[in-house]
Amino acid sequence: MPAVPVGLAFIRPGISGIVLVIVVQFGLVTCMGVFNPVFATYRLNHTGKDRVARSLAAWSVSGNALKAALTALWGLLAGVTSPRTAIAVAGVLLLATPLLLPRREPPSEEELPREEELSREEELSREEEPQRRELSSVPRLAAPRLPGTDA
């Protein structure tokens, strides 16, 4: 599936071409449908409660501005070259996006917790368990939705 966006540059007319487009669109929509809510939840969980509204507004504005700018840029690229070239460039750039993900080095021996520290952490987690059980009976509120998401 990762090479499929590049494959769109090589679509031929006929049934095989339309089937490829349908499969690619289905895959992309499915992946976005899984990724967007998970990533939005992660971002909101790591945002201070006093900044959630600002963050949601900023993500909405910046996301819409970026979509408009990239649509115009790729329209220009397709006009200067060809639509197939623009699609191929977009596919190659999509394949390169994992390189932008942050990397973590494995912890060194000094950074790993010692056994005494592990046993203390286990004690603390056991002390927290009754509190977790009490909180599990509290009804949860619906999670806020990001503007522009269909969920």
N, C-alpha and C positions, 0 to 999 in steps of 0.2 A: 504493500500500500504506500510506503514512503515515496516511491519513484513515480507514482501515478500522476501528480501534477505535471511532471515533465512529460509524461506520456500524452497529455492533452495536446501537446504541440504536434503530435503525429497522427491526429485523427483523420480518418478517411471517410468519404461519403458512404452512406448506406447503413444497413442494420448494425453492422459491427461498430460503426462510429457512434451511433445513438446509444447503443448498449454501453459503450465505454463511458460516455458522458453521464448516463444515468448512474452507473456504478460509482464513478468518481464523485458525483454530487451527493449520492447517498452516503458514501464514506466520509466526506468532508462534513456534511451536516450532522452525522452521528458523532464524529469526533468533537465537533464544536459543542454539541448538545451535552456531552459528558464533561469536556474541559471547562467551559465557561462557568457553570455553577460551582464546580470544585474550586477553581481558581478565585472566583469571587468570594466564596466562603473563606478561603485561606487569607485573602487580602483583608477582609472585614475582621477576621479574628486577630489579625496582627495590626489593626488600626485602633488607636485610642477611641474610647466611646465618645469623647468630646469632638472627634474629627470625622466621624462616619458620614455625616451629611455633606461636609466639604469634599471628602474623598469620593463619594458617589457622584457629586456634581462634576468634579474634576475628571473622573474617569469617563463620564458621559461626554463631556465637551471635547476632551482630548481624543477619545475614540472616534467620534463623528468627524472631527477635523482631520484626523489621520486618514480615515476612509476617503474623504473628499480629495485630499491631497494626493494619495496614492492612485485613486481612480484617474485624476487628471494627468499625473505623471505617466501612468501606464497607457493612457490614451495617446499622449504625445509620443511615447516610445513606439507604440503600434503604428502611429502615423508616419514616423520617421523610418522605421524598419518595415515590419509586417506584423499582423496579429499573431502569427505562429511564433515569431521571434520573441515578442513580448510575453507570450504564454510560457515559452521555454525559459526565459530569464526569470520570470516569477517562480516557476517550478524549481529551478536551481537555487534561487535564494531561499525558498521554503525548505529545501533540503539542507541548507547551511545553517538554519536557525538553531539546531541543537548545539552548535558551537558557541552560541551566545549564552547558554545556560551557565550559571555559576558552578564552579567545581570546588569540591572540598577534598583536601588531602586527608588520607587516613591518619588517625591519631597516632602519635608516637608512643613508645612504651611509657614515657614519663607522664603523658597526658591521660593514660588509661587509669580508671579508678582502682584503688587497692581493695583487697577483700574486706578490710575493716570499714571502708567507706561504703561498700556495697551492702554490708549487713546493717549499717545505720540507715541507709536509704530504704531497705526493706522494712525496718521498724517504722519509719516515718510513713511509708505507704500503707502499712497495716493500721496505723492510727487514723489515717485519712479515710479508710474504707467505710466506717459507719456514717461519716458525713456524706459520702457519695450516695449511700443507700437512701439517706434522708432526702437528698436533693433529687433523687430519681423519681420520687413521688410527686414532685412539683410539676405542674403542666408547663410545657414549653411554648413560647410564643413563636409565631411564624417568622422565618428568617426574612430580612429585608431583601428585596429584589433590586438588581441593578437596572437602571433605565435601559431600554432597548433589548432586554432579554425576553424571550418568550418561554415562560415557565409557569 
